[in-house]
């Protein structure tokens, strides 16, 4: 294991998902610093040092880094930190996974879509405001901010009047004041994919079916579970993957993760959302357990060395998980006040479970928001080839419970994985 004793690493944002970054860095002998504007961020509690700078405060962060001698900066999986991360690295002259131009393409949905079209990668048909006004749109349509986070400001519209209202709301939610209006892909399989680029070569490390919630629960735009590898893996390898790889190569990216979401549509995937970061959640831990490829350690080593030719483990074909299945659950709950949580530790100690996080504590008043505010917990499991996946799923939902003031279970109904 490569060590970097006495090196200082700044990690942008301290959510629970960053705990693994802090722990891994410490194992490598690195002095860890976490910054965000929250005093109680989980990763701050285990880091060597914590700062109270908002991740958007580029100049103060740069000044502090110079003062204390930071050797590397890392944004692992947080959307809002992508642009500040690039600016901070540039001002400090430290290794960064991309340039301003590359981040522009992979953080702006409109620029990304145009780039896909120019490089023969399929996207969802879209419409302008003029198309809506001139009755040229095919309903239903899906309207969302061009640049936002947490599924906020997203609407499915069945007519012109609703679409115009949604455009105004989505534009307000977007940091750039713009929106995206696309053909609604309801009923199509939602896909989450991630490539990890090493020495300019993209390797598919994540390709999974995203199982969304039910409309009756107002959670039809939220992921309940991601199953990896996807049932469409063979199709993707035969018809689509080379076009996507070539597009990534054309950007000139030398190292790091590219996160892409899309929909399976016949014999292709139509992409709609990019990210120049690792996906959220702790899939990295499952990937490491199943294949030995360690994205966390690889990203840390790059942040401190700038070496684009090496990674930890073998990423080639790692997304196949050696024939096993990964199940990434985000357990959502109905609106109400959480008074009791049962079974978390039992599930955490299950032999198939790789990680678990209780996101909402007892006492939380859960709103009917239809977004990430209703996520109570997250679990990640790896089921090796030959083992019964459905048996584990049934055990999870039978064991883990969240109760409201009336003693009713708040967990929404079990996802149907149809294995």
C-alpha positions in Angstrom: 0.0 0.0 0.0 1.4 3.4 -1.0 1.8 5.8 1.9 1.9 9.5 1.9 3.0 10.3 5.5 2.8 13.9 6.6 0.9 14.9 3.4 -2.2 17.0 3.9 -5.4 16.3 2.0 -8.4 18.7 1.9 -11.7 17.0 1.3 -14.6 19.2 0.1 -17.8 18.5 2.1 -18.2 16.2 5.1 -21.4 14.2 4.5 -21.5 10.6 5.7 -20.5 9.3 2.3 -17.1 11.0 2.8 -16.3 8.9 5.9 -14.7 6.2 3.8 -12.5 8.9 2.1 -11.2 10.1 5.5 -10.7 6.6 6.8 -8.8 5.5 3.7 -6.6 8.6 3.7 -5.7 8.0 7.3 -4.7 4.4 6.5 -2.4 5.9 3.9 -0.7 8.0 6.6 -2.3 11.3 5.3 -3.4 14.2 7.5 -7.1 14.8 6.7 -8.9 18.1 6.6 -12.7 18.4 5.9 -14.4 21.7 5.1 -18.1 22.8 4.7 -20.4 25.2 6.4 -21.9 22.6 8.9 -20.5 22.1 12.3 -21.9 18.5 12.7 -20.8 17.0 9.3 -20.1 13.3 10.0 -16.7 13.3 8.2 -15.5 16.2 10.3 -15.9 14.2 13.4 -13.3 11.6 12.3 -11.0 14.0 10.3 -7.8 15.3 11.8 -8.9 18.9 11.2 -12.2 20.6 10.3 -12.8 24.0 8.6 -16.0 26.0 8.5 -15.6 27.3 5.0 -18.5 26.8 2.6 -17.2 24.7 -0.4 -18.2 27.7 -2.6 -15.8 30.0 -0.8 -13.0 29.4 -3.2 -10.6 32.3 -2.3 -10.7 31.9 1.5 -10.2 28.1 1.0 -7.2 28.8 -1.3 -5.7 31.2 1.2 -6.1 28.7 4.1 -4.6 25.9 2.0 -1.5 28.1 1.3 -1.3 29.0 5.0 -1.2 25.4 6.2 0.5 23.8 3.3 -2.2 21.5 1.8 -0.8 19.0 -0.7 -3.9 17.8 -2.4 -7.6 18.6 -2.8 -10.4 16.1 -3.4 -14.1 16.3 -4.4 -15.3 12.8 -4.3 -19.0 12.7 -5.1 -20.7 16.1 -4.4 -22.3 17.9 -7.3 -22.0 21.5 -5.9 -18.3 21.0 -5.2 -17.3 20.1 -8.8 -16.7 23.7 -10.1 -15.2 25.0 -6.9 -12.9 22.0 -6.8 -11.5 22.8 -10.2 -11.0 26.5 -9.3 -9.3 25.7 -6.1 -6.9 23.2 -7.7 -6.1 25.6 -10.5 -5.3 28.5 -8.1 -3.1 26.3 -5.9 -1.4 24.5 -8.9 -2.5 21.1 -7.5 -3.6 18.0 -9.4 -7.1 18.2 -10.7 -9.0 15.5 -12.7 -10.1 18.0 -15.3 -10.0 21.4 -16.9 -12.5 24.2 -16.7 -13.8 23.2 -20.2 -14.2 19.6 -19.2 -16.1 20.5 -16.1 -18.3 22.9 -18.1 -19.4 20.0 -20.3 -19.9 17.5 -17.5 -21.8 19.8 -15.1 -24.2 21.6 -17.5 -27.0 19.4 -18.8 -27.5 21.5 -21.9 -23.8 21.6 -22.9 -23.5 17.9 -22.2 -26.5 17.1 -24.4 -25.1 19.1 -27.3 -21.7 17.4 -26.8 -23.4 13.9 -26.9 -25.2 14.8 -30.1 -22.0 16.0 -31.7 -20.3 12.7 -30.8 -23.0 10.3 -31.9 -24.2 9.4 -28.3 -27.9 9.1 -28.0 -29.9 11.6 -25.9 -33.6 12.2 -25.0 -35.4 14.4 -27.6 -35.9 17.8 -26.2 -38.0 21.0 -26.7 -37.5 24.7 -26.3 -39.9 27.2 -24.7 -40.8 28.2 -28.3 -41.7 24.6 -29.1 -44.0 24.6 -26.1 -45.6 27.9 -27.1 -46.0 26.8 -30.7 -47.5 23.4 -29.8 -44.6 21.4 -31.2 -44.0 19.3 -28.1 -45.2 15.7 -27.7 -46.7 15.2 -24.3 -46.0 14.2 -21.6 -42.7 16.1 -21.2 -40.2 16.2 -18.4 -39.0 19.6 -17.2 -36.0 20.2 -14.9 -33.4 22.8 -14.0 -30.3 22.7 -16.3 -28.1 22.9 -13.2 -29.3 21.9 -9.7 -29.1 19.1 -7.2 -31.3 16.6 -5.3 -34.0 16.2 -7.9 -35.5 19.6 -7.1 -37.6 21.5 -9.6 -38.5 18.5 -11.7 -42.0 18.1 -13.3 -43.9 15.8 -15.5 -46.3 17.9 -17.6 -49.2 16.6 -19.7 -50.2 19.9 -21.4 -49.0 23.3 -22.5 -50.3 25.2 -19.5 -48.6 23.0 -17.0 -45.4 23.0 -19.0 -45.1 26.8 -19.0 -45.6 26.9 -15.2 -43.0 24.2 -14.8 -40.5 26.1 -16.9 -40.7 29.1 -14.7 -40.3 27.0 -11.5 -37.4 24.9 -12.9 -35.6 28.0 -14.1 -35.7 29.4 -10.6 -34.2 26.2 -9.2 -31.3 26.3 -11.6 -28.1 28.0 -10.7 -27.9 29.4 -14.2 -31.5 30.3 -14.6 -32.1 27.8 -17.4 -34.2 24.7 -17.8 -34.3 21.4 -19.8 -37.5 20.1 -21.4 -37.4 16.6 -22.7 -39.7 13.8 -23.9 -40.9 12.0 -20.8 -39.2 8.6 -20.6 -41.7 7.0 -18.1 -41.6 3.2 -18.3 -38.1 3.1 -19.7 -35.4 1.5 -17.5 -33.3 4.2 -15.7 -29.6 3.5 -15.9 -26.7 4.7 -13.6 -23.3 4.3 -15.1 -19.8 5.4 -14.2 -16.5 5.2 -16.1 -13.1 5.5 -14.5 -10.5 7.0 -16.8 -6.8 5.8 -16.4 -4.1 7.2 -18.7 -6.8 8.5 -21.0 -8.7 5.1 -21.3 -12.3 5.0 -19.9 -13.2 1.8 -18.0 -16.8 1.0 -17.2 -16.9 0.4 -13.4 -20.6 0.9 -12.7 -23.6 0.0 -14.9 -26.9 -0.6 -13.0 -30.6 -0.5 -13.2 -32.1 2.3 -11.1 -35.4 1.2 -9.6 -37.6 4.3 -9.0 -40.3 4.8 -6.4 -44.0 4.7 -7.0 -46.1 7.6 -8.2 -48.7 6.9 -5.5 -46.0 7.6 -2.9 -44.8 10.8 -4.8 -41.4 9.1 -5.1 -41.5 8.2 -8.8 -38.4 10.4 -9.5 -36.4 9.0 -6.6 -34.2 5.9 -6.7 -35.3 3.1 -4.3 -32.6 0.6 -5.3 -29.9 0.3 -7.9 -29.2 -3.3 -9.1 -25.7 -3.9 -10.6 -24.7 -5.0 -13.2 -27.7 -4.0 -15.3 -29.9 -6.5 -17.1 -29.0 -4.5 -20.3 -25.2 -5.0 -19.9 -24.9 -7.3 -23.0 -26.9 -4.9 -25.2 -24.8 -1.9 -23.9 -21.5 -3.7 -24.8 -22.7 -4.6 -28.2 -24.3 -1.3 -29.4 -23.3 1.6 -27.2 -20.3 1.4 -25.0 -17.7 2.2 -27.7 -19.5 5.4 -28.7 -19.6 6.6 -25.1 -15.9 5.7 -24.5 -15.0 7.6 -27.7 -16.9 10.7 -26.5 -15.1 10.6 -23.2 -11.8 10.3 -24.9 -12.6 13.2 -27.1 -12.8 15.5 -24.1 -9.2 14.8 -23.4 -9.7 13.5 -19.8 -6.6 11.7 -18.5 -7.8 10.4 -15.1 -10.8 10.2 -12.9 -14.5 9.4 -12.8 -17.2 10.3 -15.3 -20.8 9.7 -14.0 -23.6 9.4 -16.6 -27.3 8.7 -16.2 -29.6 7.6 -18.9 -32.6 5.5 -20.1 -32.5 2.2 -22.0 -34.5 2.7 -25.2 -34.5 -0.4 -27.4 -30.9 -1.1 -28.4 -29.3 2.0 -27.0 -29.0 4.2 -23.9 -30.2 7.7 -24.1 -28.2 9.8 -21.7 -29.5 12.9 -19.8 -27.4 13.7 -16.8 -23.6 13.9 -16.4 -21.1 14.4 -13.5 -17.4 14.8 -13.3 -17.3 12.9 -10.0 -17.9 9.5 -8.5 -21.6 8.5 -8.0 -23.1 9.2 -4.6 -23.4 6.4 -2.1 -20.9 3.8 -1.2 -20.9 1.5 -4.2 -17.1 2.0 -4.2 -16.9 -0.3 -1.1 -18.8 -3.1 -2.9 -16.7 -2.7 -6.1 -13.6 -3.1 -4.0 -14.9 -6.2 -2.2 -16.1 -7.9 -5.4 -13.1 -7.0 -7.7 -10.3 -5.4 -5.8 -10.5 -2.1 -7.7 -10.3 0.7 -5.2 -11.7 4.0 -6.5 -11.2 5.8 -3.2 -7.5 5.0 -2.8 -7.0 5.7 -6.5 -8.5 9.2 -6.2 -6.5 10.0 -3.1 -3.3 9.0 -4.7 -4.0 11.1 -7.8 -4.9 14.1 -5.6 -1.4 14.0 -4.0 0.7 12.9 -7.0 -1.1 13.8 -10.2 -0.1 10.4 -11.6 -2.6 9.6 -14.4 -1.1 6.3 -15.4 -1.8 4.2 -12.3 -4.7 3.1 -10.1 -5.3 0.7 -7.3 -6.6 -2.6 -8.6 -7.8 -3.5 -12.1 -10.8 -1.5 -13.5 -11.2 -3.4 -16.7 -14.6 -5.2 -16.8 -14.9 -4.6 -13.0 -18.5 -3.5 -13.5 -19.5 -7.2 -14.0 -18.6 -7.8 -10.3 -17.3 -11.3 -10.9 -20.7 -12.6 -11.6 -22.3 -11.4 -8.4 -25.0 -8.8 -7.8 -24.8 -5.4 -6.0 -27.9 -4.0 -4.4 -27.8 -0.3 -3.4 -30.8 0.6 -1.3 -32.0 4.1 -0.4 -34.8 3.4 2.0 -37.4 6.1 1.8 -40.2 6.8 4.3 -43.7 8.3 4.2 -44.3 11.8 5.7 -44.5 11.9 9.5 -42.4 12.1 12.6 -39.9 9.3 13.2 -40.3 8.0 16.8 -38.6 4.6 16.6 -36.1 2.8 14.3 -35.7 -1.0 14.5 -33.4 -3.5 12.8 -30.6 -1.2 11.6 -27.8 -3.0 13.4 -29.2 -6.4 12.5 -29.0 -5.5 8.8 -25.6 -3.9 9.1 -24.3 -7.2 10.6 -25.8 -9.3 7.8 -23.0 -11.2 5.9 -24.1 -9.8 2.6 -24.2 -6.2 3.7 -21.1 -4.1 2.9 -22.2 -0.7 4.3 -25.2 1.0 5.9 -26.0 4.6 7.0 -28.9 5.8 9.0 -29.6 9.2 7.4 -32.7 10.4 9.3 -32.5 10.2 13.1 -35.3 9.7 15.6 -37.3 12.9 15.9 -37.1 13.9 12.3 -40.3 15.4 10.9 -40.3 14.0 7.3 -42.0 16.2 4.8 -44.0 15.1 1.8 -41.3 16.5 -0.5 -40.9 13.7 -3.0 -37.2 14.1 -2.9 -34.1 13.1 -0.9 -35.5 14.6 2.3 -37.6 11.3 2.5 -34.5 9.1 2.5 -34.2 7.5 5.9 -31.3 5.1 5.4 -29.0 3.5 2.8 -27.7 0.0 2.6 -25.3 -1.7 0.1 -25.1 -5.4 -0.3 -23.1 -7.8 -2.4 -24.6 -11.1 -3.2 -22.1 -13.5 -4.8 -22.9 -15.6 -7.8 -25.1 -18.6 -6.9 -26.8 -17.0 -3.9 -30.5 -16.0 -3.7 -30.9 -12.3 -4.2 -34.7 -12.2 -3.4 -34.2 -13.9 -0.1 -31.9 -11.1 1.0 -34.3 -8.4 -0.2 -37.2 -9.9 1.8 -35.0 -10.1 4.9 -34.1 -6.5 4.6 -37.6 -5.2 4.4 -38.8 -7.6 7.1 -36.1 -6.5 9.5 -35.6 -2.8 9.0 -38.5 -0.6 10.3 -39.2 3.1 10.9 -42.2 3.9 13.1 -44.2 7.1 13.4 -46.1 8.6 16.3 -49.0 6.2 15.8 -46.8 3.1 15.7 -47.2 2.7 11.9 -44.3 1.6 9.8 -43.2 4.6 7.6 -41.0 2.6 5.1 -42.6 2.7 1.7 -43.4 -0.7 0.1 -40.7 -3.1 -1.0 -39.2 -2.6 -4.4 -39.9 -5.3 -7.0 -36.6 -6.5 -8.4 -38.3 -9.3 -10.4 -35.4 -11.8 -10.1 
